[in-house]
Amino acid sequence: MVQNNLLEKLRALVVADDPKTALAGVLIVVVVAGGLVGLLFGGLGPLMAVALIAVAVAGYLMLRSTQWGLVALVLLIVLLPYAALPFKIGFTPTFLDVILAALFGVWVLRIVTGRETTFEGSPLGTPIFAFLGWSVVAFIAGLAHASLTPYILRNYAEVLLVVLLFFIAVNQVRTAKQLEQIASVFLLAGGAMSVAGIAFYFIPETWTIAVLSRLRIFGYPTENILRYIEDNPDNPMRAIATSIDPNALGGLLIILAIIAVAFLFAKKAVLPRFYLAAIAASMLLLLYLTYSRGSLVGVVVALGVMSLLRYRKLLLYMALLAAIMLILPQTQTYVSRFIEGVQGADLATQMRFGEYKDAFTLIARYPLMGVGFSGAPDIDIYIGVSSLYLLIAEQMGLVGLALYLLISAIFFATVFRAWRTLPAGHRLEAPLLGFSLAVLGAMVGGIFDHFFFNITFTHLVAIYWLCMGLAMAAVLIIQQEPN
Protein backbone atom coordinates (compact mmCIF):
# COMPACT_ATOMS: atom_id res chain seq x y z
CA MET A 1 0.00 0.00 0.00
CA VAL A 2 2.83 2.37 0.94
CA GLN A 3 4.62 1.47 -2.27
CA ASN A 4 1.54 2.23 -4.36
CA ASN A 5 1.13 5.62 -2.64
CA LEU A 6 4.76 6.52 -3.36
CA LEU A 7 4.40 5.55 -7.00
CA GLU A 8 1.18 7.54 -7.30
CA LYS A 9 2.84 10.61 -5.79
CA LEU A 10 5.81 10.27 -8.12
CA ARG A 11 3.51 9.94 -11.14
CA ALA A 12 1.64 13.05 -10.01
CA LEU A 13 4.92 14.97 -9.83
CA VAL A 14 6.01 13.93 -13.33
CA VAL A 15 2.68 14.85 -14.97
CA ALA A 16 2.13 18.03 -12.91
CA ASP A 17 0.97 21.16 -14.75
CA ASP A 18 3.67 23.28 -13.10
CA PRO A 19 6.86 22.89 -15.24
CA LYS A 20 9.15 23.20 -12.21
CA THR A 21 7.26 20.49 -10.32
CA ALA A 22 7.27 18.22 -13.37
CA LEU A 23 11.02 18.82 -13.86
CA ALA A 24 11.63 17.95 -10.21
CA GLY A 25 9.68 14.72 -10.65
CA VAL A 26 11.66 13.78 -13.78
CA LEU A 27 14.94 14.50 -11.96
CA ILE A 28 13.90 12.26 -9.06
CA VAL A 29 13.11 9.42 -11.49
CA VAL A 30 16.44 9.89 -13.30
CA VAL A 31 18.44 9.97 -10.06
CA VAL A 32 16.72 6.88 -8.65
CA ALA A 33 16.97 4.95 -11.92
CA GLY A 34 20.60 6.01 -12.36
CA GLY A 35 21.41 4.93 -8.82
CA LEU A 36 19.82 1.52 -9.32
CA VAL A 37 21.61 0.99 -12.64
CA GLY A 38 24.88 2.15 -11.08
CA LEU A 39 24.50 -0.33 -8.24
CA LEU A 40 23.66 -3.06 -10.72
CA PHE A 41 26.68 -2.39 -12.92
CA GLY A 42 28.99 -1.82 -9.96
CA GLY A 43 27.94 -4.96 -8.15
CA LEU A 44 27.75 -7.37 -11.09
CA GLY A 45 30.02 -5.83 -13.70
CA PRO A 46 28.97 -4.43 -17.10
CA LEU A 47 28.52 -7.73 -18.96
CA MET A 48 26.46 -9.43 -16.26
CA ALA A 49 24.40 -6.29 -15.63
CA VAL A 50 23.51 -5.90 -19.31
CA ALA A 51 22.67 -9.60 -19.47
CA LEU A 52 20.43 -9.36 -16.41
CA ILE A 53 18.58 -6.36 -17.82
CA ALA A 54 18.17 -8.13 -21.18
CA VAL A 55 16.87 -11.27 -19.46
CA ALA A 56 14.38 -9.22 -17.41
CA VAL A 57 13.04 -7.43 -20.50
CA ALA A 58 12.92 -10.66 -22.51
CA GLY A 59 11.17 -12.46 -19.65
CA TYR A 60 8.50 -9.77 -19.42
CA LEU A 61 7.87 -9.89 -23.18
CA MET A 62 7.80 -13.70 -23.29
CA LEU A 63 5.21 -13.81 -20.54
CA ARG A 64 2.99 -11.57 -22.64
CA SER A 65 3.12 -13.47 -25.92
CA THR A 66 4.36 -16.76 -27.39
CA GLN A 67 5.51 -14.74 -30.42
CA TRP A 68 8.05 -12.97 -28.20
CA GLY A 69 8.98 -16.34 -26.76
CA LEU A 70 9.79 -17.66 -30.23
CA VAL A 71 11.80 -14.50 -30.96
CA ALA A 72 13.80 -14.97 -27.74
CA LEU A 73 14.34 -18.64 -28.57
CA VAL A 74 15.76 -17.88 -32.02
CA LEU A 75 18.00 -15.12 -30.65
CA LEU A 76 19.40 -17.45 -28.01
CA ILE A 77 19.98 -20.38 -30.38
CA VAL A 78 21.81 -18.21 -32.88
CA LEU A 79 23.77 -15.89 -30.59
CA LEU A 80 24.46 -17.75 -27.31
CA PRO A 81 23.31 -21.37 -27.71
CA TYR A 82 25.17 -22.79 -24.69
CA ALA A 83 24.60 -19.92 -22.25
CA ALA A 84 23.75 -21.00 -18.69
CA LEU A 85 22.66 -19.04 -15.65
CA PRO A 86 25.45 -18.27 -13.15
CA PHE A 87 23.89 -20.26 -10.29
CA LYS A 88 22.61 -23.73 -9.49
CA ILE A 89 19.24 -25.07 -8.33
CA GLY A 90 20.41 -28.66 -7.99
CA PHE A 91 21.64 -28.26 -11.57
CA THR A 92 22.77 -25.29 -13.61
CA PRO A 93 19.79 -24.10 -15.69
CA THR A 94 20.52 -22.85 -19.17
CA PHE A 95 18.87 -19.89 -20.82
CA LEU A 96 17.30 -22.42 -23.18
CA ASP A 97 15.64 -24.08 -20.16
CA VAL A 98 14.24 -20.73 -19.04
CA ILE A 99 12.89 -19.79 -22.46
CA LEU A 100 11.32 -23.22 -23.01
CA ALA A 101 9.65 -23.04 -19.59
CA ALA A 102 8.26 -19.57 -20.34
CA LEU A 103 7.16 -20.53 -23.86
CA PHE A 104 5.30 -23.68 -22.86
CA GLY A 105 4.03 -22.03 -19.68
CA VAL A 106 2.40 -19.19 -21.60
CA TRP A 107 0.92 -21.61 -24.14
CA VAL A 108 -0.55 -23.84 -21.43
CA LEU A 109 -1.88 -20.78 -19.60
CA ARG A 110 -3.62 -19.62 -22.77
CA ILE A 111 -5.29 -23.03 -23.03
CA VAL A 112 -6.30 -23.12 -19.36
CA THR A 113 -7.77 -19.59 -19.46
CA GLY A 114 -9.73 -20.36 -22.62
CA ARG A 115 -7.80 -17.99 -24.90
CA GLU A 116 -6.83 -21.07 -26.93
CA THR A 117 -9.80 -23.26 -27.76
CA THR A 118 -8.40 -25.35 -30.62
CA PHE A 119 -5.34 -27.51 -31.15
CA GLU A 120 -3.93 -27.87 -34.66
CA GLY A 121 -2.02 -31.12 -35.03
CA SER A 122 -1.46 -30.80 -38.80
CA PRO A 123 -0.78 -33.91 -40.93
CA LEU A 124 2.40 -34.44 -38.90
CA GLY A 125 0.77 -34.55 -35.47
CA THR A 126 0.14 -38.29 -35.23
CA PRO A 127 3.54 -39.45 -36.57
CA ILE A 128 5.39 -36.96 -34.35
CA PHE A 129 3.57 -38.19 -31.25
CA ALA A 130 4.29 -41.77 -32.33
CA PHE A 131 7.97 -40.90 -32.77
CA LEU A 132 8.15 -39.29 -29.33
CA GLY A 133 6.23 -42.16 -27.76
CA TRP A 134 8.61 -44.70 -29.24
CA SER A 135 11.58 -42.66 -28.00
CA VAL A 136 10.14 -42.89 -24.46
CA VAL A 137 9.81 -46.66 -24.85
CA ALA A 138 13.43 -46.91 -26.05
CA PHE A 139 14.60 -44.60 -23.26
CA ILE A 140 12.95 -46.66 -20.52
CA ALA A 141 14.04 -49.98 -22.05
CA GLY A 142 17.61 -48.71 -22.22
CA LEU A 143 17.69 -48.19 -18.46
CA ALA A 144 17.79 -51.98 -18.04
CA HIS A 145 21.47 -52.02 -19.03
CA ALA A 146 22.69 -48.47 -18.24
CA SER A 147 22.29 -46.29 -15.17
CA LEU A 148 20.36 -43.05 -15.48
CA THR A 149 22.30 -39.86 -14.75
CA PRO A 150 20.83 -36.40 -14.10
CA TYR A 151 22.60 -35.18 -17.26
CA ILE A 152 20.97 -37.81 -19.49
CA LEU A 153 17.53 -37.34 -17.92
CA ARG A 154 17.61 -33.56 -18.21
CA ASN A 155 18.92 -33.50 -21.79
CA TYR A 156 16.47 -36.16 -22.94
CA ALA A 157 13.58 -34.21 -21.38
CA GLU A 158 14.79 -31.09 -23.19
CA VAL A 159 14.79 -32.97 -26.50
CA LEU A 160 11.18 -34.04 -25.94
CA LEU A 161 10.24 -30.41 -25.27
CA VAL A 162 12.04 -28.97 -28.28
CA VAL A 163 10.42 -31.48 -30.62
CA LEU A 164 7.09 -30.20 -29.29
CA LEU A 165 8.11 -26.73 -30.48
CA PHE A 166 6.66 -27.91 -33.77
CA PHE A 167 3.18 -27.67 -32.26
CA ILE A 168 3.78 -24.24 -30.73
CA ALA A 169 4.81 -22.93 -34.14
CA VAL A 170 1.80 -24.49 -35.87
CA ASN A 171 -0.70 -23.28 -33.27
CA GLN A 172 0.70 -19.85 -32.46
CA VAL A 173 2.00 -18.59 -35.83
CA ARG A 174 -1.21 -17.99 -37.75
CA THR A 175 -0.43 -15.10 -40.13
CA ALA A 176 2.08 -14.23 -42.83
CA LYS A 177 3.12 -11.20 -40.77
CA GLN A 178 4.07 -13.39 -37.82
CA LEU A 179 6.09 -15.66 -40.11
CA GLU A 180 7.95 -12.69 -41.57
CA GLN A 181 8.67 -11.31 -38.10
CA ILE A 182 10.27 -14.56 -36.98
CA ALA A 183 12.13 -14.88 -40.29
CA SER A 184 13.52 -11.37 -39.78
CA VAL A 185 14.88 -12.47 -36.40
CA PHE A 186 16.56 -15.47 -38.06
CA LEU A 187 18.12 -13.11 -40.60
CA LEU A 188 19.24 -10.32 -38.27
CA ALA A 189 20.54 -12.59 -35.52
CA GLY A 190 22.24 -14.84 -38.06
CA GLY A 191 23.83 -11.86 -39.77
CA ALA A 192 25.13 -10.45 -36.48
CA MET A 193 26.49 -13.84 -35.40
CA SER A 194 28.16 -14.38 -38.79
CA VAL A 195 29.89 -11.01 -38.76
CA ALA A 196 31.11 -11.68 -35.21
CA GLY A 197 32.27 -15.17 -36.18
CA ILE A 198 34.21 -13.85 -39.16
CA ALA A 199 35.79 -11.18 -36.97
CA PHE A 200 36.82 -13.80 -34.37
CA TYR A 201 38.44 -15.78 -37.17
CA PHE A 202 40.55 -12.99 -38.63
CA ILE A 203 41.57 -10.93 -35.60
CA PRO A 204 44.69 -12.08 -33.68
CA GLU A 205 44.06 -15.37 -31.92
CA THR A 206 44.89 -13.91 -28.50
CA TRP A 207 42.16 -11.32 -29.00
CA THR A 208 39.63 -14.00 -29.97
CA ILE A 209 40.53 -16.05 -26.90
CA ALA A 210 40.26 -12.97 -24.67
CA VAL A 211 36.80 -12.06 -26.02
CA LEU A 212 35.32 -15.56 -25.97
CA SER A 213 36.79 -16.25 -22.52
CA ARG A 214 34.54 -13.52 -21.16
CA LEU A 215 31.61 -15.81 -21.85
CA ARG A 216 32.77 -17.98 -18.94
CA ILE A 217 30.18 -16.28 -16.73
CA PHE A 218 27.56 -17.96 -18.93
CA GLY A 219 29.19 -21.39 -18.61
CA TYR A 220 31.31 -21.24 -21.76
CA PRO A 221 34.72 -22.99 -21.75
CA THR A 222 37.92 -21.06 -21.07
CA GLU A 223 40.40 -23.65 -22.37
CA ASN A 224 41.00 -25.06 -25.85
CA ILE A 225 38.68 -22.41 -27.27
CA LEU A 226 40.13 -22.31 -30.77
CA ARG A 227 39.66 -25.26 -33.13
CA TYR A 228 41.81 -26.45 -36.00
CA ILE A 229 41.50 -29.01 -38.76
CA GLU A 230 42.16 -32.45 -37.21
CA ASP A 231 42.89 -30.60 -33.91
CA ASN A 232 46.34 -29.72 -35.23
CA PRO A 233 47.39 -26.06 -34.74
CA ASP A 234 49.63 -26.40 -37.79
CA ASN A 235 46.49 -26.78 -39.91
CA PRO A 236 44.07 -23.94 -40.73
CA MET A 237 41.84 -22.70 -37.92
CA ARG A 238 38.12 -23.48 -38.06
CA ALA A 239 35.50 -20.84 -37.30
CA ILE A 240 33.41 -21.36 -34.17
CA ALA A 241 31.68 -18.00 -33.47
CA THR A 242 29.84 -18.67 -30.19
CA SER A 243 28.98 -22.30 -31.02
CA ILE A 244 32.15 -23.85 -29.48
CA ASP A 245 32.19 -26.67 -32.05
CA PRO A 246 32.84 -25.81 -35.73
CA ASN A 247 30.68 -28.66 -37.00
CA ALA A 248 27.82 -27.54 -34.74
CA LEU A 249 28.24 -24.03 -36.16
CA GLY A 250 28.14 -25.56 -39.64
CA GLY A 251 24.85 -27.27 -38.77
CA LEU A 252 23.38 -23.99 -37.54
CA LEU A 253 24.55 -22.21 -40.70
CA ILE A 254 22.78 -24.78 -42.89
CA ILE A 255 19.50 -23.51 -41.48
CA LEU A 256 20.40 -19.81 -41.48
CA ALA A 257 22.01 -19.63 -44.92
CA ILE A 258 19.14 -21.38 -46.70
CA ILE A 259 16.56 -19.08 -45.08
CA ALA A 260 18.67 -16.02 -45.94
CA VAL A 261 19.02 -17.00 -49.61
CA ALA A 262 15.29 -17.73 -49.89
CA PHE A 263 14.42 -14.23 -48.66
CA LEU A 264 17.20 -12.64 -50.74
CA PHE A 265 15.69 -13.94 -53.99
CA ALA A 266 12.06 -13.51 -53.01
CA LYS A 267 9.97 -10.92 -54.82
CA LYS A 268 8.85 -9.39 -51.52
CA ALA A 269 11.85 -8.45 -49.38
CA VAL A 270 11.35 -8.37 -45.60
CA LEU A 271 14.55 -6.31 -45.30
CA PRO A 272 16.35 -4.01 -47.76
CA ARG A 273 17.87 -6.17 -50.50
CA PHE A 274 21.39 -4.88 -49.84
CA TYR A 275 21.22 -6.02 -46.21
CA LEU A 276 19.84 -9.41 -47.23
CA ALA A 277 22.74 -9.85 -49.66
CA ALA A 278 25.26 -8.88 -46.98
CA ILE A 279 23.64 -11.25 -44.46
CA ALA A 280 23.59 -14.19 -46.88
CA ALA A 281 27.19 -13.52 -47.96
CA SER A 282 28.44 -13.35 -44.36
CA MET A 283 26.68 -16.63 -43.50
CA LEU A 284 28.14 -18.43 -46.52
CA LEU A 285 31.63 -17.07 -45.79
CA LEU A 286 31.41 -18.21 -42.17
CA LEU A 287 30.17 -21.61 -43.35
CA TYR A 288 33.25 -21.86 -45.56
CA LEU A 289 35.50 -20.94 -42.62
CA THR A 290 34.09 -23.79 -40.50
CA TYR A 291 35.57 -26.29 -42.99
CA SER A 292 32.44 -28.37 -42.35
CA ARG A 293 32.13 -30.34 -45.57
CA GLY A 294 28.89 -32.09 -44.65
CA SER A 295 27.22 -28.76 -43.89
CA LEU A 296 28.37 -27.37 -47.23
CA VAL A 297 26.84 -30.35 -49.04
CA GLY A 298 23.56 -29.79 -47.17
CA VAL A 299 23.43 -26.13 -48.22
CA VAL A 300 24.35 -26.89 -51.84
CA VAL A 301 21.68 -29.59 -52.20
CA ALA A 302 18.95 -27.44 -50.62
CA LEU A 303 19.86 -24.38 -52.71
CA GLY A 304 19.95 -26.56 -55.81
CA VAL A 305 16.37 -27.68 -55.10
CA MET A 306 15.41 -24.05 -54.45
CA SER A 307 16.78 -23.01 -57.83
CA LEU A 308 14.88 -25.79 -59.60
CA LEU A 309 11.61 -24.93 -57.85
CA ARG A 310 11.70 -21.17 -58.38
CA TYR A 311 14.90 -19.10 -58.58
CA ARG A 312 16.74 -20.17 -61.75
CA LYS A 313 19.32 -17.36 -61.39
CA LEU A 314 20.50 -18.99 -58.20
CA LEU A 315 22.09 -21.77 -60.26
CA LEU A 316 24.31 -19.22 -62.02
CA TYR A 317 25.47 -17.72 -58.71
CA MET A 318 26.18 -21.19 -57.32
CA ALA A 319 28.20 -22.10 -60.41
CA LEU A 320 30.12 -18.82 -60.13
CA LEU A 321 30.95 -19.44 -56.48
CA ALA A 322 32.07 -23.00 -57.28
CA ALA A 323 34.35 -21.69 -60.05
CA ILE A 324 35.85 -19.09 -57.71
CA MET A 325 36.57 -21.75 -55.08
CA LEU A 326 38.28 -23.94 -57.68
CA ILE A 327 40.43 -21.08 -59.00
CA LEU A 328 41.45 -18.98 -55.98
CA PRO A 329 44.73 -20.01 -54.32
CA GLN A 330 43.26 -19.20 -50.88
CA THR A 331 40.58 -21.87 -51.25
CA GLN A 332 42.78 -24.75 -52.39
CA THR A 333 43.14 -26.17 -48.89
CA TYR A 334 39.37 -26.43 -48.64
CA VAL A 335 39.08 -27.97 -52.12
CA SER A 336 41.79 -30.50 -51.30
CA ARG A 337 40.08 -31.47 -48.05
CA PHE A 338 36.76 -31.85 -49.83
CA ILE A 339 38.31 -34.17 -52.42
CA GLU A 340 40.06 -36.14 -49.68
CA GLY A 341 36.74 -36.50 -47.89
CA VAL A 342 35.05 -37.85 -51.00
CA GLN A 343 37.91 -40.30 -51.47
CA GLY A 344 37.98 -41.23 -47.78
CA ALA A 345 41.67 -40.32 -47.66
CA ASP A 346 41.82 -37.95 -44.68
CA LEU A 347 41.89 -38.87 -40.98
CA ALA A 348 38.49 -37.33 -40.11
CA THR A 349 36.70 -39.30 -42.83
CA GLN A 350 38.47 -42.53 -41.91
CA MET A 351 37.38 -42.05 -38.30
CA ARG A 352 33.81 -41.56 -39.53
CA PHE A 353 34.00 -44.81 -41.48
CA GLY A 354 35.10 -46.53 -38.26
CA GLU A 355 32.11 -45.02 -36.43
CA TYR A 356 29.76 -46.18 -39.20
CA LYS A 357 31.10 -49.73 -38.95
CA ASP A 358 30.63 -49.77 -35.17
CA ALA A 359 27.15 -48.28 -35.53
CA PHE A 360 26.08 -51.03 -37.96
CA THR A 361 27.36 -53.60 -35.48
CA LEU A 362 25.23 -52.10 -32.70
CA ILE A 363 22.14 -51.81 -34.91
CA ALA A 364 22.54 -55.40 -36.11
CA ARG A 365 22.50 -56.62 -32.49
CA TYR A 366 19.58 -54.41 -31.37
CA PRO A 367 17.60 -53.67 -34.54
CA LEU A 368 14.08 -53.20 -33.21
CA MET A 369 14.38 -50.84 -30.26
CA GLY A 370 18.01 -49.79 -30.22
CA VAL A 371 19.80 -49.39 -26.90
CA GLY A 372 18.21 -46.19 -25.59
CA PHE A 373 19.95 -42.97 -24.67
CA SER A 374 21.95 -43.87 -21.54
CA GLY A 375 24.58 -46.30 -22.78
CA ALA A 376 25.28 -49.49 -24.71
CA PRO A 377 24.78 -52.90 -23.07
CA ASP A 378 27.97 -54.48 -24.47
CA ILE A 379 31.51 -53.31 -23.76
CA ASP A 380 32.62 -53.55 -27.39
CA ILE A 381 29.97 -51.13 -28.71
CA TYR A 382 29.03 -47.55 -27.87
CA ILE A 383 26.43 -44.90 -28.65
CA GLY A 384 27.76 -42.17 -30.90
CA VAL A 385 28.22 -41.81 -34.63
CA SER A 386 28.57 -38.90 -37.03
CA SER A 387 25.27 -39.56 -38.76
CA LEU A 388 21.81 -38.42 -37.74
CA TYR A 389 20.18 -41.55 -39.16
CA LEU A 390 22.55 -44.07 -37.65
CA LEU A 391 22.35 -42.31 -34.27
CA ILE A 392 18.55 -42.51 -34.27
CA ALA A 393 18.78 -46.20 -35.22
CA GLU A 394 21.29 -46.80 -32.41
CA GLN A 395 19.10 -45.17 -29.80
CA MET A 396 15.58 -46.00 -31.05
CA GLY A 397 16.13 -48.90 -33.42
CA LEU A 398 14.91 -49.24 -36.98
CA VAL A 399 11.35 -48.55 -35.78
CA GLY A 400 12.41 -45.11 -34.54
CA LEU A 401 14.30 -44.42 -37.75
CA ALA A 402 11.29 -45.49 -39.83
CA LEU A 403 9.03 -43.11 -37.87
CA TYR A 404 11.49 -40.25 -38.38
CA LEU A 405 11.62 -40.92 -42.15
CA LEU A 406 7.81 -41.17 -42.23
CA ILE A 407 7.53 -37.72 -40.61
CA SER A 408 9.94 -36.34 -43.20
CA ALA A 409 8.10 -37.93 -46.11
CA ILE A 410 4.71 -36.58 -44.99
CA PHE A 411 6.25 -33.17 -44.34
CA PHE A 412 7.76 -32.77 -47.80
CA ALA A 413 4.70 -34.20 -49.53
CA THR A 414 2.47 -31.70 -47.68
CA VAL A 415 4.81 -28.79 -48.42
CA PHE A 416 5.03 -29.70 -52.10
CA ARG A 417 1.24 -29.86 -52.48
CA ALA A 418 0.95 -26.40 -50.94
CA TRP A 419 3.81 -25.13 -53.12
CA ARG A 420 2.02 -26.19 -56.31
CA THR A 421 -0.96 -23.99 -55.40
CA LEU A 422 1.14 -20.93 -54.56
CA PRO A 423 1.41 -18.26 -57.27
CA ALA A 424 4.90 -17.03 -58.14
CA GLY A 425 5.90 -14.02 -56.07
CA HIS A 426 3.37 -14.76 -53.32
CA ARG A 427 4.13 -13.31 -49.90
CA LEU A 428 4.46 -16.79 -48.39
CA GLU A 429 6.86 -18.02 -51.06
CA ALA A 430 10.05 -17.18 -49.13
CA PRO A 431 8.87 -18.53 -45.73
CA LEU A 432 7.65 -21.78 -47.29
CA LEU A 433 10.81 -22.30 -49.34
CA GLY A 434 13.20 -21.07 -46.68
CA PHE A 435 11.94 -23.06 -43.69
CA SER A 436 11.12 -26.28 -45.56
CA LEU A 437 14.40 -26.37 -47.49
CA ALA A 438 16.28 -25.56 -44.28
CA VAL A 439 14.86 -28.86 -43.00
CA LEU A 440 15.99 -30.58 -46.22
CA GLY A 441 19.48 -29.10 -45.91
CA ALA A 442 19.69 -30.26 -42.30
CA MET A 443 18.63 -33.77 -43.32
CA VAL A 444 21.30 -33.91 -46.03
CA GLY A 445 23.89 -32.56 -43.61
CA GLY A 446 22.64 -35.18 -41.15
CA ILE A 447 24.08 -37.91 -43.35
CA PHE A 448 27.52 -36.75 -42.21
CA ASP A 449 26.75 -35.28 -38.76
CA HIS A 450 24.53 -36.05 -35.79
CA PHE A 451 23.43 -32.69 -34.41
CA PHE A 452 19.73 -32.53 -35.29
CA PHE A 453 18.62 -35.32 -32.95
CA ASN A 454 21.39 -35.40 -30.39
CA ILE A 455 20.66 -34.81 -26.71
CA THR A 456 23.98 -32.97 -26.33
CA PHE A 457 23.05 -30.33 -28.93
CA THR A 458 19.53 -29.47 -27.83
CA HIS A 459 19.58 -26.04 -29.49
CA LEU A 460 20.10 -27.57 -32.93
CA VAL A 461 17.31 -30.09 -32.33
CA ALA A 462 15.15 -27.11 -31.35
CA ILE A 463 15.86 -25.03 -34.45
CA TYR A 464 15.26 -28.05 -36.70
CA TRP A 465 11.78 -28.78 -35.34
CA LEU A 466 10.97 -25.09 -35.10
CA CYS A 467 11.73 -24.69 -38.82
CA MET A 468 9.56 -27.70 -39.60
CA GLY A 469 6.74 -26.14 -37.56
CA LEU A 470 7.13 -22.75 -39.25
CA ALA A 471 7.04 -24.36 -42.69
CA MET A 472 3.88 -26.24 -41.73
CA ALA A 473 2.42 -23.01 -40.35
CA ALA A 474 3.01 -21.47 -43.79
CA VAL A 475 1.22 -24.44 -45.39
CA LEU A 476 -1.81 -24.01 -43.12
CA ILE A 477 -1.96 -20.28 -43.81
CA ILE A 478 -1.89 -21.01 -47.55
CA GLN A 479 -4.70 -23.54 -47.18
CA GLN A 480 -6.86 -21.02 -45.33
CA GLU A 481 -6.55 -18.38 -48.04
CA PRO A 482 -9.52 -18.03 -50.39
CA ASN A 483 -9.00 -19.54 -53.83
HELIX and SHEET records of a PDB file:
HELIX    1   1 VAL A    2  VAL A   14  1                                  13    
HELIX    2   2 PRO A   19  LEU A   44  1                                  26    
HELIX    3   3 PRO A   46  MET A   62  1                                  17    
HELIX    4   4 THR A   66  LEU A   79  1                                  14    
HELIX    5   5 PHE A   95  VAL A  112  1                                  18    
HELIX    6   6 GLY A  125  GLY A  142  1                                  18    
HELIX    7   7 PRO A  150  VAL A  163  1                                  14    
HELIX    8   8 LEU A  165  GLN A  172  1                                   8    
HELIX    9   9 ALA A  176  PHE A  202  1                                  27    
HELIX   10  10 GLU A  205  SER A  213  1                                   9    
HELIX   11  11 ARG A  214  PHE A  218  5                                   5    
HELIX   12  12 ILE A  229  ASP A  231  5                                   3    
HELIX   13  13 PRO A  246  PHE A  265  1                                  20    
HELIX   14  14 ARG A  273  THR A  290  1                                  18    
HELIX   15  15 ARG A  293  LEU A  309  1                                  17    
HELIX   16  16 LYS A  313  ILE A  327  1                                  15    
HELIX   17  17 PRO A  329  THR A  331  5                                   3    
HELIX   18  18 GLN A  332  GLN A  343  1                                  12    
HELIX   19  19 LEU A  347  ARG A  365  1                                  19    
HELIX   20  20 LEU A  388  ARG A  420  1                                  33    
HELIX   21  21 GLU A  429  GLY A  445  1                                  17    
HELIX   22  22 PHE A  451  PHE A  453  5                                   3    
HELIX   23  23 THR A  458  GLN A  480  1                                  23    
SHEET    1   A 2 ARG A 227  TYR A 228  0                                        
SHEET    2   A 2 MET A 237  ARG A 238 -1                                        
END                                                                             
